[in-house]
Amino acid sequence: MKPGIPAVSLYGVPFSKLNFKETVDLLVQTVEAKMPAQVITANPIMVMKALEDPAYMAMMQRAEVIVPDGAGVVWATGYIGKPVAEKVAGIELMHELFRIGEERGWRVYLLGTAPDTIRIAVEKLRERYPKLILAGYRDGYFKADQDQEVLSEIQQTAPDLLFVGRGADTQEPWIDRYKEELGVPLVMGVGGSLDILAGKLKRAPKWMIKLRLEWFYRLAKEPTRYKRMLVLPKFALKVMRDREKLQ
């Protein structure tokens, strides 16, 4: 985590305590500073993975900014008496950065999801933010031996913002490994947000988000996620069991 950002540690993962507006202000400053930075929008599943995988934990601790993008994180930090300000949703951050990028002339690169989906996402992006400079895009279906080719493509377009949607297990370590080489001022993993941008997936209704039931909506829409979602009750039980140690 960048020095000076108020944070709460949850099992060693440093979550920013900034609210949405403060986070946006911080990220604008980060882009303008022109120094490579990784933003992780983290949830309980990622915290649990970090506890099981020391390399993943080290990667998260190296990130410049980690925001609480998960109702479970908001609940857990409040439960142990060290609350974050609020949930800071990655998809909302992405759209706010698109909006500001239009005003400031920032260059944006999208990397991720399937070939047909990324093309639709780009069309939707151009419709919604017609003045945004889209530096380039590429699908996320490439192998490790193609990394240098992908890096070269991104470097040639010189973006200010790079959004990577390849799934948390892949995108965060990839960003961590290459952020210095890429030299992009702000790189953020956005998971399924590119699919939502393309209209392939839908966000939960606002009332479900407000009730912290977005996870349930996603499970209902994508039943194949059930194994991944089983981590959530394990996380909650662990936090309740470890409450005194975490305080």
Residue frames relative to the residue before (quaternion, step in Angstrom):
aa qw qx qy qz dx dy dz
M 1.0000 0.0000 0.0000 0.0000 0.00 0.00 0.00
K 0.5491 -0.6154 0.4517 0.3402 3.55 -1.04 0.80
P 0.5338 -0.6140 0.4634 0.3512 3.61 -1.01 0.71
G 0.7762 0.3646 -0.2583 0.4449 3.54 -1.06 0.74
I 0.5961 0.5385 -0.3796 0.4590 3.59 1.23 -0.19
P 0.3984 -0.7074 0.5177 0.2700 3.63 -0.66 0.99
A 0.0341 0.8295 -0.5508 0.0864 3.54 -0.74 1.04
V 0.2181 -0.7220 0.6337 0.1720 3.52 -1.34 0.33
S 0.3221 -0.7505 0.5464 0.1858 3.56 -0.91 0.92
L 0.0528 -0.7711 0.6345 0.0057 3.55 -0.86 1.02
Y 0.8105 -0.1651 0.0330 0.5611 3.56 -0.20 1.34
G 0.7435 -0.4096 0.2195 0.4810 3.57 1.06 0.71
V 0.6044 0.5199 -0.3628 0.4825 3.57 1.27 -0.10
P 0.2696 -0.8047 0.5083 0.1463 3.63 -0.50 1.14
F 0.1131 -0.8082 0.5772 0.0311 3.58 -0.46 1.23
S 0.4823 -0.6595 0.5008 0.2857 3.55 -0.97 0.91
K 0.3028 -0.7492 0.5641 0.1699 3.56 -1.09 0.81
L 0.4303 0.7017 -0.4604 0.3325 3.58 1.27 0.21
N 0.4352 -0.6667 0.5249 0.3009 3.58 -1.11 0.62
F 0.7601 -0.3945 0.2384 0.4581 3.58 -1.28 0.07
K 0.6870 0.4890 -0.2920 0.4513 3.58 0.79 -1.02
E 0.6582 0.5044 -0.3067 0.4673 3.58 0.94 -0.88
T 0.6272 0.5347 -0.3283 0.4615 3.56 1.07 -0.76
V 0.6399 0.5168 -0.3211 0.4694 3.57 0.95 -0.88
D 0.6437 0.5218 -0.3214 0.4583 3.59 0.91 -0.89
L 0.6464 0.5204 -0.3084 0.4650 3.58 1.00 -0.88
L 0.6925 0.4809 -0.2869 0.4549 3.59 0.89 -0.91
V 0.5911 0.5433 -0.3642 0.4719 3.58 1.12 -0.60
Q 0.6510 0.5042 -0.3057 0.4781 3.58 0.96 -0.88
T 0.6303 0.5477 -0.3210 0.4469 3.55 1.05 -0.82
V 0.6587 0.4973 -0.3078 0.4733 3.59 0.92 -0.89
E 0.6890 0.4940 -0.2821 0.4491 3.56 0.88 -0.96
A 0.6222 0.5533 -0.3383 0.4385 3.60 1.18 -0.55
K 0.3013 -0.8118 0.4564 0.2048 3.60 1.30 -0.33
M 0.5229 0.5906 -0.4371 0.4320 3.58 1.16 0.62
P 0.5371 -0.6554 0.4121 0.3348 3.63 -0.80 0.93
A 0.0669 0.7958 -0.5957 0.0857 3.56 -0.86 1.03
Q 0.2554 -0.7536 0.5900 0.1370 3.55 -1.09 0.80
V 0.1342 -0.7660 0.6257 0.0609 3.55 -0.92 0.99
I 0.1119 -0.7846 0.6084 0.0419 3.56 -0.79 1.06
T 0.1843 -0.7436 0.6326 0.1135 3.55 -0.88 0.98
A 0.0600 -0.8849 0.4605 -0.0343 3.52 0.12 1.37
N 0.1545 -0.7718 0.6142 0.0567 3.53 -1.24 0.67
P 0.7348 -0.4306 0.2733 0.4471 3.64 -1.23 0.12
I 0.6086 0.5649 -0.3594 0.4258 3.58 1.05 -0.72
M 0.6665 0.4933 -0.2929 0.4761 3.56 1.03 -0.79
V 0.6085 0.5386 -0.3493 0.4665 3.59 1.09 -0.68
M 0.6713 0.4950 -0.2948 0.4663 3.57 0.92 -0.90
K 0.6284 0.5189 -0.3401 0.4694 3.59 1.03 -0.72
A 0.6389 0.5337 -0.3214 0.4514 3.57 1.02 -0.82
L 0.6443 0.5209 -0.3178 0.4610 3.59 1.07 -0.70
E 0.7002 0.4557 -0.2555 0.4867 3.57 1.14 -0.66
D 0.7856 0.2683 -0.1015 0.5483 3.58 1.15 -0.67
P 0.3462 -0.7761 0.4885 0.1978 3.63 -0.24 1.23
A 0.6319 0.5313 -0.3415 0.4492 3.61 1.03 -0.70
Y 0.6475 0.5044 -0.3130 0.4778 3.57 1.04 -0.78
M 0.6219 0.5325 -0.3303 0.4697 3.58 1.05 -0.78
A 0.6615 0.5063 -0.3062 0.4609 3.59 0.88 -0.94
M 0.6247 0.5386 -0.3279 0.4606 3.57 1.05 -0.80
M 0.6742 0.4898 -0.3025 0.4626 3.58 0.90 -0.91
Q 0.6715 0.5033 -0.3013 0.4528 3.57 0.99 -0.78
R 0.6337 0.5199 -0.3288 0.4691 3.59 1.22 -0.37
A 0.5308 0.6530 -0.4078 0.3543 3.60 1.18 -0.45
E 0.5167 -0.6638 0.4522 0.2964 3.56 -1.06 0.77
V 0.8008 0.0329 0.0074 0.5980 3.59 1.06 -0.75
I 0.0259 -0.7573 0.6521 0.0230 3.58 -1.02 0.88
V 0.1167 -0.8029 0.5828 0.0454 3.57 -0.67 1.10
P 0.4985 -0.6723 0.4625 0.2926 3.61 -1.12 0.66
D 0.0636 0.7975 -0.5915 0.1006 3.57 0.03 1.31
G 0.6521 0.4473 -0.3393 0.5094 3.54 0.44 1.22
A 0.4779 -0.6821 0.4701 0.2922 3.57 -0.79 1.04
G 0.6123 0.5763 -0.3459 0.4164 3.57 1.10 -0.68
V 0.6407 0.5092 -0.3227 0.4755 3.58 1.05 -0.71
V 0.6317 0.5263 -0.3259 0.4667 3.57 0.99 -0.86
W 0.6591 0.5027 -0.3000 0.4722 3.58 0.94 -0.92
A 0.6872 0.5119 -0.2940 0.4235 3.59 0.80 -1.04
T 0.6790 0.4791 -0.3053 0.4650 3.60 0.87 -0.87
G 0.6391 0.5039 -0.3249 0.4818 3.58 1.08 -0.65
Y 0.6405 0.5544 -0.3096 0.4319 3.56 1.02 -0.87
I 0.7320 0.3909 -0.2395 0.5040 3.59 1.03 -0.72
G 0.5718 -0.6477 0.3536 0.3585 3.57 1.29 0.18
K 0.6590 0.4392 -0.3190 0.5206 3.58 1.25 0.43
P 0.0007 -0.8824 0.4705 0.0019 3.58 0.76 1.07
V 0.3946 -0.6325 0.6032 0.2835 3.51 -1.25 0.59
A 0.6613 -0.5249 0.3443 0.4108 3.61 -1.20 0.34
E 0.7497 -0.2387 0.2194 0.5769 3.57 0.91 -0.98
K 0.6119 -0.4930 0.4410 0.4336 3.54 -1.32 0.09
V 0.1255 -0.7683 0.6250 0.0575 3.56 -0.97 0.91
A 0.2109 -0.8355 0.4990 0.0919 3.55 0.00 1.33
G 0.5134 -0.6792 0.4400 0.2855 3.54 -0.85 1.01
I 0.6602 0.5134 -0.3253 0.4413 3.59 0.93 -0.83
E 0.6495 0.4997 -0.3176 0.4770 3.59 1.09 -0.68
L 0.6072 0.5346 -0.3441 0.4764 3.57 1.09 -0.68
M 0.6418 0.5420 -0.3189 0.4390 3.54 0.94 -0.94
H 0.6942 0.4727 -0.2828 0.4634 3.58 0.84 -0.94
E 0.6415 0.5112 -0.3346 0.4639 3.59 1.02 -0.72
L 0.6489 0.4992 -0.3149 0.4802 3.58 1.06 -0.70
F 0.5795 0.5428 -0.3712 0.4814 3.60 1.14 -0.56
R 0.6685 0.5167 -0.3007 0.4424 3.58 0.87 -0.99
I 0.6877 0.4614 -0.2758 0.4879 3.56 0.89 -0.96
G 0.6127 0.5697 -0.3336 0.4345 3.55 1.08 -0.75
E 0.5955 0.5567 -0.3485 0.4625 3.57 1.11 -0.70
E 0.6968 0.4892 -0.2653 0.4524 3.55 0.91 -0.99
R 0.7838 0.3765 -0.1655 0.4654 3.56 0.96 -0.91
G 0.4925 -0.6914 0.4181 0.3234 3.57 1.24 0.01
W 0.3049 0.7607 -0.5164 0.2484 3.57 1.12 0.64
R 0.3672 -0.7045 0.5691 0.2119 3.52 -1.24 0.63
V 0.1529 -0.8157 0.5573 0.0266 3.58 -0.86 1.03
Y 0.0883 -0.7670 0.6335 0.0505 3.54 -1.09 0.81
L 0.1795 -0.7720 0.6027 0.0925 3.58 -0.98 0.92
L 0.0022 -0.7947 0.6055 -0.0420 3.56 -0.84 1.02
G 0.6551 0.5379 -0.3620 0.3879 3.56 -0.62 1.04
T 0.7773 0.3565 -0.3195 0.4083 3.49 -1.54 0.03
A 0.7110 -0.4591 0.3232 0.4234 3.60 -1.31 -0.12
P 0.6838 -0.5210 0.3191 0.3990 3.61 -1.17 0.55
D 0.7010 0.4477 -0.2897 0.4735 3.61 0.83 -0.89
T 0.6520 0.5341 -0.3156 0.4360 3.58 1.05 -0.78
I 0.6602 0.5013 -0.3267 0.4540 3.60 0.90 -0.82
R 0.6231 0.5312 -0.3498 0.4553 3.61 1.05 -0.65
I 0.6519 0.4925 -0.3113 0.4853 3.59 1.01 -0.79
A 0.6236 0.5446 -0.3334 0.4510 3.58 1.01 -0.84
V 0.6429 0.5206 -0.3123 0.4670 3.57 1.00 -0.83
E 0.6348 0.5230 -0.3273 0.4653 3.61 0.98 -0.82
K 0.6671 0.4996 -0.2921 0.4691 3.57 0.94 -0.95
L 0.6330 0.5397 -0.3229 0.4513 3.54 1.02 -0.85
R 0.6767 0.4938 -0.2916 0.4617 3.59 0.92 -0.90
E 0.6287 0.5266 -0.3325 0.4656 3.58 1.11 -0.66
R 0.7412 0.4428 -0.2248 0.4517 3.55 0.88 -1.02
Y 0.7881 0.1480 -0.0657 0.5938 3.58 1.09 -0.76
P 0.1063 -0.8716 0.4748 0.0604 3.60 0.54 1.17
K 0.7089 0.4464 -0.2689 0.4753 3.59 1.13 -0.50
L 0.4863 0.6646 -0.4368 0.3618 3.59 1.27 -0.06
I 0.3611 -0.7298 0.5387 0.2163 3.57 -0.94 0.88
L 0.1450 -0.7846 0.5997 0.0613 3.57 -0.44 1.22
A 0.2788 -0.8084 0.5004 0.1353 3.55 -0.21 1.31
G 0.7619 -0.2684 0.1983 0.5552 3.56 1.10 -0.70
Y 0.0962 -0.7834 0.6096 0.0734 3.55 -1.33 0.10
R 0.0174 0.7734 -0.6333 0.0192 3.52 -1.29 0.47
D 0.5071 -0.6372 0.4754 0.3328 3.57 -1.10 0.64
G 0.5318 -0.6702 0.4358 0.2796 3.55 -1.25 0.39
Y 0.5305 0.6419 -0.3989 0.3839 3.56 1.27 0.15
F 0.4193 0.6563 -0.5262 0.3415 3.54 0.28 1.31
K 0.4319 -0.7127 0.5030 0.2289 3.55 -1.17 0.63
A 0.7271 -0.4550 0.2979 0.4190 3.54 -1.30 0.33
D 0.6732 0.4998 -0.3151 0.4445 3.60 1.01 -0.72
Q 0.6482 0.4790 -0.3209 0.4973 3.60 1.31 0.00
D 0.3746 0.7680 -0.4627 0.2361 3.58 1.27 -0.07
Q 0.6816 0.4986 -0.3043 0.4408 3.59 0.82 -0.95
E 0.6096 0.5422 -0.3377 0.4694 3.56 1.10 -0.71
V 0.6682 0.4945 -0.2894 0.4747 3.59 0.96 -0.93
L 0.6373 0.5310 -0.3221 0.4563 3.57 0.96 -0.89
S 0.6556 0.5238 -0.3074 0.4488 3.54 0.92 -0.91
E 0.6393 0.5305 -0.3191 0.4562 3.58 0.98 -0.88
I 0.6780 0.4862 -0.2915 0.4680 3.57 0.91 -0.93
Q 0.6497 0.5334 -0.3192 0.4376 3.59 0.89 -0.93
Q 0.6514 0.5390 -0.3147 0.4315 3.58 0.99 -0.83
T 0.6992 0.4566 -0.2737 0.4772 3.60 1.13 -0.60
A 0.2454 -0.8302 0.4716 0.1677 3.61 1.33 -0.20
P 0.1254 0.8240 -0.5451 0.0905 3.63 0.62 1.03
D 0.4383 -0.6456 0.5540 0.2901 3.54 -1.35 0.36
L 0.7760 0.1842 -0.0771 0.5983 3.55 1.18 -0.69
L 0.0384 -0.7718 0.6345 0.0135 3.56 -1.00 0.88
F 0.0994 -0.7884 0.6065 0.0273 3.56 -0.69 1.14
V 0.1183 -0.8170 0.5643 0.0100 3.56 -0.68 1.18
G 0.0207 -0.8127 0.5818 -0.0236 3.57 -0.66 1.12
R 0.2777 0.7756 -0.5146 0.2376 3.56 0.17 1.30
G 0.6204 -0.5039 0.3622 0.4797 3.62 1.22 0.11
A 0.5950 -0.6424 0.3580 0.3242 3.55 -0.92 0.99
D 0.6384 0.5482 -0.3400 0.4198 3.60 0.99 -0.77
T 0.7463 0.3886 -0.1944 0.5043 3.56 1.12 -0.72
Q 0.7288 0.4998 -0.2764 0.3776 3.55 0.68 -1.11
E 0.6777 0.5051 -0.3218 0.4267 3.61 0.84 -0.86
P 0.6770 0.4596 -0.3153 0.4806 3.65 0.82 -0.83
W 0.6190 0.5430 -0.3456 0.4500 3.60 1.06 -0.71
I 0.6559 0.4998 -0.3082 0.4744 3.57 0.92 -0.89
D 0.6495 0.5285 -0.3124 0.4486 3.57 0.90 -0.94
R 0.6758 0.5168 -0.2903 0.4381 3.56 0.94 -0.92
Y 0.8305 0.2776 -0.0985 0.4727 3.57 0.90 -0.93
K 0.4083 0.7500 -0.4726 0.2177 3.65 1.16 -0.09
E 0.6569 0.5025 -0.3250 0.4585 3.62 0.96 -0.75
E 0.6624 0.5038 -0.2960 0.4689 3.56 0.98 -0.87
L 0.6391 0.5303 -0.3189 0.4567 3.57 1.05 -0.79
G 0.1927 -0.8248 0.5042 0.1681 3.55 0.98 -0.92
V 0.4140 0.6996 -0.4778 0.3329 3.60 1.24 0.38
P 0.5349 -0.6731 0.4003 0.3171 3.62 -0.76 0.99
L 0.8128 0.0179 -0.0003 0.5823 3.60 0.98 -0.75
V 0.0161 -0.7851 0.6182 -0.0359 3.54 -0.73 1.14
M 0.0026 0.8238 -0.5645 0.0519 3.57 -0.68 1.07
G 0.3624 -0.6999 0.5739 0.2224 3.55 -1.00 0.87
V 0.0981 -0.8401 0.5333 0.0120 3.57 -0.74 1.05
G 0.4075 -0.7551 0.4582 0.2320 3.60 1.22 0.25
G 0.8374 -0.1805 0.1592 0.4908 3.55 -0.82 -1.08
S 0.3823 0.7563 -0.4698 0.2472 3.60 1.24 0.10
L 0.6192 0.5302 -0.3550 0.4577 3.60 1.08 -0.58
D 0.6233 0.5226 -0.3323 0.4774 3.59 1.12 -0.65
I 0.6363 0.5048 -0.3216 0.4867 3.57 1.09 -0.73
L 0.6230 0.5422 -0.3308 0.4565 3.58 1.00 -0.83
A 0.6989 0.4651 -0.2543 0.4801 3.56 1.05 -0.82
G 0.4959 -0.6652 0.4235 0.3636 3.57 1.25 -0.30
K 0.4534 0.6912 -0.4447 0.3448 3.59 1.28 0.17
L 0.7512 0.1611 -0.1025 0.6319 3.55 1.23 -0.59
K 0.2581 -0.7483 0.5865 0.1716 3.55 -1.25 0.46
R 0.4615 -0.6372 0.5356 0.3069 3.54 -1.19 0.61
A 0.6075 -0.5432 0.4326 0.3857 3.53 -1.25 0.43
P 0.5989 -0.5408 0.4302 0.4047 3.61 -1.17 0.48
K 0.6522 -0.5537 0.3501 0.3815 3.57 -1.14 0.65
W 0.6452 0.5315 -0.3413 0.4298 3.59 1.00 -0.76
M 0.6444 0.5050 -0.3227 0.4750 3.59 1.09 -0.66
I 0.6177 0.5307 -0.3396 0.4706 3.57 1.07 -0.75
K 0.6516 0.5309 -0.3052 0.4478 3.56 0.98 -0.92
L 0.7176 0.4195 -0.2309 0.5058 3.58 1.08 -0.80
R 0.4589 -0.7116 0.4129 0.3356 3.58 1.35 0.19
L 0.4780 0.6718 -0.4257 0.3727 3.55 1.06 0.81
E 0.2760 0.7856 -0.5121 0.2110 3.58 1.19 0.44
W 0.6066 0.5648 -0.3438 0.4414 3.58 1.08 -0.75
F 0.6569 0.5157 -0.3078 0.4560 3.59 1.00 -0.84
Y 0.6237 0.5388 -0.3268 0.4624 3.56 1.05 -0.80
R 0.6737 0.4959 -0.2962 0.4610 3.57 0.90 -0.93
L 0.6356 0.5228 -0.3257 0.4654 3.56 1.05 -0.77
A 0.6492 0.5167 -0.3130 0.4622 3.60 0.98 -0.85
K 0.7004 0.4598 -0.2593 0.4804 3.57 1.04 -0.80
E 0.7862 0.1627 -0.0686 0.5922 3.57 1.14 -0.71
P 0.1651 -0.8421 0.5064 0.0845 3.61 0.35 1.24
T 0.5799 0.6006 -0.3753 0.4027 3.59 1.17 -0.50
R 0.5917 0.5807 -0.3581 0.4294 3.60 1.29 -0.23
Y 0.4022 0.7683 -0.4559 0.2002 3.61 1.23 -0.14
K 0.6323 0.5314 -0.3522 0.4401 3.61 0.98 -0.74
R 0.6413 0.5137 -0.3089 0.4791 3.56 1.03 -0.83
M 0.6874 0.5018 -0.2804 0.4440 3.57 0.95 -0.89
L 0.5413 0.6288 -0.3991 0.3903 3.60 1.19 -0.42
V 0.5529 0.6138 -0.3848 0.4117 3.57 1.24 -0.40
L 0.5920 0.6268 -0.3624 0.3540 3.60 1.07 -0.72
P 0.6964 0.4262 -0.3082 0.4884 3.66 0.77 -0.82
K 0.5969 0.5516 -0.3652 0.4540 3.60 1.10 -0.60
F 0.6324 0.5297 -0.3153 0.4691 3.55 1.04 -0.84
A 0.6702 0.5063 -0.2995 0.4525 3.59 0.86 -0.99
L 0.6655 0.4953 -0.3045 0.4680 3.59 0.92 -0.87
K 0.6404 0.5285 -0.3251 0.4527 3.56 1.00 -0.80
V 0.6528 0.5098 -0.3123 0.4653 3.59 0.94 -0.89
M 0.6589 0.5026 -0.3130 0.4640 3.59 0.94 -0.86
R 0.6667 0.5003 -0.2960 0.4665 3.56 1.01 -0.81
D 0.7650 0.3807 -0.1828 0.4862 3.57 1.03 -0.86
R 0.2707 0.8268 -0.4750 0.1325 3.60 1.27 0.08
E 0.6922 0.4798 -0.2958 0.4507 3.60 0.77 -0.97
K 0.6606 0.5061 -0.3124 0.4581 3.60 0.97 -0.81
L 0.6985 0.4874 -0.2676 0.4505 3.58 1.09 -0.72
Q 0.5787 0.6173 -0.3715 0.3820 3.59 1.18 -0.41
